[in-house]
Structure formats: C-alpha cells, structure tokens
Amino acid sequence: MRKLQVNSGTKTFQFELEHYNGHLYINENGSRKIVDIKRLGLNRYSVIIDGRSIEVGVRRSEEGYQIFKNSQSSNFIVEDYDVARIKKVAGIKDGVAAKNVLAPMPGLIVSIGCKGGDEIKKHDGLLVMEAMKMENDIKAPVSGKVKNIFVEAGQSVDKGQKLVEFE
Amino acid sequence: MADIDKILIANRGEIAVRIIRACRDAGIRSVAVYSDPDRTAFHVRLAHEAYALGGTTSAESYLVMEKIIEAAKKSGAQAIHPGYGFLSENHKFAELCDKEGIIFIGPSPEVIRLLGDKLEARKMAEKAGLPLAPAGTQDVADIGKAKKEAEKIGFPILIKAAAGGGGKGMRIVHDASELEAALRTAASEASSAFGDRRVYIEKYVTKPRHVEIQILADQHGNVIHLDERECSIQRRHQKVIEESPSPVVDEDMRKRMGEAAVAIAKATGYVGAGTVEFLVDADLNYYFLEVNTRLQVEHPVTELVTGVDLVQEMFRIARGEKLSYTQKDIQHRGHAIECRIYAEDVAAGFVPCTGHLAGYHEPAGPGVRIDSGFTIGDEIPVYYDPMIAKLCTWGENRLQAIDRMYRALHEYMIHGVDTTIGFGKLVMKNKKFREGDLSTHFIAEQFPDLDVELAYNEEDLLLTAEVAAIIDFHQKERMAVLGTQKCKPDNVWKLAGRIKGLRKVW
C-alpha cells in the first residue's frame, strides 16, 4: 500500500492505493474505488475508476504531472504522504503553492508593468510579451503581492520560464 | 480558356491542406512550399510536389514574393492560390504574377488595391448604394457644433479622438445632456494621450453583430452571393466561432444584403471569391464595413449549408469558365457552425501557446467536418498563426448543429498543448448563445472570468487528482520492477515473464 498526497495548487488530497485480490483500489476519505489502468502509448492512459472511463495524456513537468483530460490540462504534484509531511514540518514549499507566473510561449519581453512589492489584482496586466506576431498581455492569475520579477524588458524567454513570483 | 493542371499553394497549415484537397478532387497537381520549420508539416506531406523556400519566419519565407514565383516556375505550376493571410491581399504580388505569366487565383491587382484602401472602399460602397455607418466631419471641440452633428447622426453616439487608438479619448454618449461633459473629458484625454485635442463624432452601434456575405464572380460578369455568415463571437477583434445562416437574418434581409454585396462587386469589376462584411445593429440596420478580396477562414460553413465547393469554383473562375451556379441555384439547407481551434491558453486571456502534439485524435461522426493542418507528433511552431484546426458541424437546425459541436469538441483529443476546445464547449452550453443572442461583446459580457469558468468543478478536480495518483503509483511500480532487473538484452524475455507473473496492471 502507498499513501499519496496530491496537490492541485488549490486543493490537497490524500489517497491510499493498494492491490487486493489482483485488483487495484484507491481509497479517499473512507470511500474505496476499484481502478483499472492501461497504457495506450508513450504518454497516454485509459483509466476506469468505479466504472467511469477517462482517457488522459500525461506530461512529466519539473514539479509533477501535467494531466490532459478532454480539452483541459492541469498540474498536480504527487508525493508520498510521509515525504509531504516532513516537507511541511521543515517549511519547504513546493512549486504550485509558490504561485509562479510562467511564460506560456517563447517570446520577447516588451515591457514590465509591475514591480516587487506591488499589490496586484487578479487579471491585472503584469507584463507584455511579444510572440506569434502579437503583443500578449500576461495577466495576474491571482490577487496578491509581487515577490520577484525574473525578467526585464528586451529579454528573450523560453516557454515555461519563470516570469513573476507571487508571495 | 486557360489550361491549369498544376497549382502552387502559397500558404501553410490547414488552408494549404484545404486547397491541396480541392486540387486532388479536381484532378489538378498540387505544389506545396515550405519554410525550414515546416519541412515535415502536413501540407508538405500531402501535396504532389513540395519546394523549399528557406528561412524561418514568415518574412523570410511565405512572404517573399520572388521565392514563391521561383518555386512556381521550377514546378511548372500555371497558377498560384494564395489562401488567406500572407500574400493573399497583396496587390503587388498579384501584379508580379501577371508580369511573370502566372495566374493569380483572386481578383485583379487594381481591385485588390482599391478595396484594400478603407477610405476608397467606403467611397465605392457609397457609390454602389450600400449603407454606411454615419460619421461626423472632424473636430467638434465646440459644443454648439457637436450638438448639431450629434442630433443629425442620432444618439447614442461615440466621441472618438481624431489621433486616437486603444480606447483613449473615447466616450459613449447616450443623450444630449451627457454631451458637454463627455466632450470635455474626451478632448483632455486625447490631448494628454496623443497631444492632439481634436475629437469627432460617430454613430455608436449598440450590440453590434458581424454579418458577412460570400460572393463569387466570374470573368464574364456573372456575380452571385451565397448567403450570409455570422461571425460575432470574437476575441482580440478576431473571429473564433462562426455560423451560417445568421440567427437574425430573415429571407428579406438576406436578399437585401446579398444584393448590396453583388452591387459593390459589380461596381468594382470584382472577379473571384470574396466577402463583403457588414456591422448589424440591435434594430437590424446593417452598415458596410469592408471587402475581403480572398477566401475566408470561415468559408466551410457556407460550403456546408449551400453544398458549393468554393475553392473548386475559384479554380473554374481562374480558368475563365463560367460559374457553375446561377443565383436561383443557391439554396441553403440546415445550419452550420465553425469553432476555430487555436493553441492558446484561454484562462490566461487567449495567450498563444506552442508545443508538441503528443496525443492527437480528431472527432468524426454525423455532421462533422474538420480542416486541420497537423497530425500526431507535430510541433506547433512559434513563428506562425497558432490555429490548429477548424471544426465544423452541420445540423438540420441550429440547435442540432450546436449539440453536435459540443459532442465533437468533447471527442477532440489534443494532448501536449492548451487549446480553445474547452472554451468552445462553454459557448455551446451558454444560454444566450443557444438563443442566438449574439454581439461582438459576447465573450466579455458572458465570460468575464474565463479562468474561473474553465476551472474544474469539485467532482472533476477530485477525479483528475485520483488519476494523477493512480498514474504516479503505476509508474513507480513499473520503475521498481525494471530497476531490480539487470536488463541485459539477453534476458528481456525473462523480464517480460516476470512482469507478467506479477499480474499487475501496466
């Protein structure tokens, strides 16, 4: 049996997974579901959880898994529960909780509209990036205080590069 | 009549694929051109012949006229289809084709130039009797003059900075009592933003809808229209969802708009496929916007309801043949919708993304048409437009087309890059959309918090978190087994046997 902690950035879940009588089970909060998982290709899986059929694509990211389900992608950090607890006691924060704003594509930073310590409202523009022939407003994903800005105007950035960190 | 048995397609992505397919349907050999990053692109693999342009960006490749002409000569193509974007509305390119003895599939250079100039086009439209949105003469800084002009045009009006842009110095005025204050603030805003106090008055179209008429014109003076498309769902002033027919256009309005479109085509000596765009207000008055002298992105919805293959008709016209249809042959049946599928992060405000299509499966089934430029394993390059595909559905009526679109979007699997698929699903379930209550402000009004709307609900979040845990468990278990084996080539059979022996799920 393995006890896992899954963090979606907004919520934390605890699951227990175990084999029993040739089947895989997942337990969450006292409810037990039967699981069947089959690999379809390099990064694709068909998962059936208590009869619900789900097809997903998976990309390993630096900090966890990016799961593509239907038309949506979402990021999860999966850790052994014990490891997660030790980290918490030691005060180590993981990536999703630190609220980094990443470059959605490679491009050029045109201008920066915020500075460290600014109180920013959700949807406010943080900086302007030029890519794919367009100037794109990179907006704040959450309301909060800007902790760090990692780039400057005129700089080229890669996809996934850290741009701004929130407290 | 010109003989055309080989056509060069001066474009990439889904529109190049669309035109190559039309070539194959017509028994014409197709010639693709490609930039360096597009060497393995789908349009290159699909065409009969392919020639390298060299270069990476559009400016180094698809926009270099001389390179395109050179490829046409090398291949022996008699004609060039420009698709949309790139060189499609460049009168200098059309001119160069003429000079080099290659048929440019589109209107004459002179017509492209004339209709490309917005002021010239406005003049032509006025002469042809098309309704134009009323606008005042410039500079109404003095309140007396402003009042007179505003009353002539009729409220609500828009005060705009003469030097303006980006909404600065712009005010909506609903009645005369608001006029003076609005004029003052608009002028001072214009002054500080552009160093120019001049403002002018324009009719404010409330709840504007974008409706356009498809036209076809041959070299013999025959011009027909193929009804309308409504393209009101826009982001960044760019269409994302289109349909035909429009939910608000009735037979009488269709006839009047269609005749207006034919009139401007005849007045300018238009030849080829084209689109006359109109703005429609809440009272269903329509105003001429502009003419697009090329094939539109959203042409498939017209093809689905009329049964006309617009690209094949363009070939006929280019050969000097007469149109295959007269106006009375054009009948529309049912309803068609198009969703453009872009590689974009919608929650972040429709920001373009790039990536690798690690998983890709296109929808199919009753009433589905898909025009795409990519296959599984392809990269979405950073250098060009981020559109992956156009997904169209047809139904006996509008709601059936919408429900089929929802189903098809659900079936469309794209792993590896964020897309507008989820956004399309939201729109298909939106009450106002289903009622046909559209305007170009639709996205801002209906989805002010797209990231919230697109976020998983609790049930979906739990389910996806479970999947993440299951995959992690599965991968670690698999690694543990592989890690304990000294995996030399001679004992992989043994390893396979052991894995099987564990009777675990893989």
Boltz contact constraints between the chains, C-beta under 6 A:
constraints:
  - contact:
      token1: [A, 2]
      token2: [B, 473]
      max_distance: 6.0
  - contact:
      token1: [A, 4]
      token2: [B, 469]
      max_distance: 6.0
  - contact:
      token1: [A, 6]
      token2: [B, 465]
      max_distance: 6.0
  - contact:
      token1: [A, 6]
      token2: [B, 468]
      max_distance: 6.0
  - contact:
      token1: [A, 6]
      token2: [B, 469]
      max_distance: 6.0
  - contact:
      token1: [A, 8]
      token2: [B, 465]
      max_distance: 6.0
  - contact:
      token1: [A, 13]
      token2: [B, 465]
      max_distance: 6.0
  - contact:
      token1: [A, 15]
      token2: [B, 469]
      max_distance: 6.0
  - contact:
      token1: [A, 17]
      token2: [B, 473]
      max_distance: 6.0
  - contact:
      token1: [A, 22]
      token2: [B, 503]
      max_distance: 6.0
  - contact:
      token1: [A, 24]
      token2: [B, 505]
      max_distance: 6.0
  - contact:
      token1: [A, 26]
      token2: [B, 466]
      max_distance: 6.0
  - contact:
      token1: [A, 35]
      token2: [B, 470]
      max_distance: 6.0
  - contact:
      token1: [A, 37]
      token2: [B, 470]
      max_distance: 6.0
  - contact:
      token1: [A, 37]
      token2: [B, 474]
      max_distance: 6.0
  - contact:
      token1: [A, 37]
      token2: [B, 505]
      max_distance: 6.0
  - contact:
      token1: [A, 39]
      token2: [B, 506]
      max_distance: 6.0
  - contact:
      token1: [A, 43]
      token2: [B, 358]
      max_distance: 6.0
  - contact:
      token1: [A, 44]
      token2: [B, 359]
      max_distance: 6.0
  - contact:
      token1: [A, 47]
      token2: [B, 467]
      max_distance: 6.0
  - contact:
      token1: [A, 47]
      token2: [B, 470]
      max_distance: 6.0
  - contact:
      token1: [A, 49]
      token2: [B, 466]
      max_distance: 6.0
  - contact:
      token1: [A, 56]
      token2: [B, 467]
      max_distance: 6.0
  - contact:
      token1: [A, 57]
      token2: [B, 358]
      max_distance: 6.0
  - contact:
      token1: [A, 57]
      token2: [B, 359]
      max_distance: 6.0
  - contact:
      token1: [A, 57]
      token2: [B, 415]
      max_distance: 6.0
  - contact:
      token1: [A, 58]
      token2: [B, 471]
      max_distance: 6.0
  - contact:
      token1: [A, 65]
      token2: [B, 468]
      max_distance: 6.0
  - contact:
      token1: [A, 67]
      token2: [B, 464]
      max_distance: 6.0
  - contact:
      token1: [A, 67]
      token2: [B, 468]
      max_distance: 6.0
  - contact:
      token1: [A, 68]
      token2: [B, 415]
      max_distance: 6.0
  - contact:
      token1: [A, 69]
      token2: [B, 464]
      max_distance: 6.0
  - contact:
      token1: [A, 71]
      token2: [B, 421]
      max_distance: 6.0
  - contact:
      token1: [A, 71]
      token2: [B, 422]
      max_distance: 6.0
  - contact:
      token1: [A, 72]
      token2: [B, 422]
      max_distance: 6.0
  - contact:
      token1: [A, 73]
      token2: [B, 418]
      max_distance: 6.0
  - contact:
      token1: [A, 74]
      token2: [B, 464]
      max_distance: 6.0
  - contact:
      token1: [A, 76]
      token2: [B, 468]
      max_distance: 6.0
  - contact:
      token1: [A, 78]
      token2: [B, 468]
      max_distance: 6.0
  - contact:
      token1: [A, 78]
      token2: [B, 469]
      max_distance: 6.0
  - contact:
      token1: [A, 78]
      token2: [B, 472]
      max_distance: 6.0
  - contact:
      token1: [A, 104]
      token2: [B, 345]
      max_distance: 6.0
  - contact:
      token1: [A, 104]
      token2: [B, 351]
      max_distance: 6.0
  - contact:
      token1: [A, 104]
      token2: [B, 353]
      max_distance: 6.0
  - contact:
      token1: [A, 105]
      token2: [B, 352]
      max_distance: 6.0
  - contact:
      token1: [A, 105]
      token2: [B, 353]
      max_distance: 6.0
  - contact:
      token1: [A, 105]
      token2: [B, 354]
      max_distance: 6.0
  - contact:
      token1: [A, 106]
      token2: [B, 382]
      max_distance: 6.0
  - contact:
      token1: [A, 132]
      token2: [B, 352]
      max_distance: 6.0
  - contact:
      token1: [A, 132]
      token2: [B, 386]
      max_distance: 6.0
  - contact:
      token1: [A, 136]
      token2: [B, 351]
      max_distance: 6.0
  - contact:
      token1: [A, 139]
      token2: [B, 349]
      max_distance: 6.0
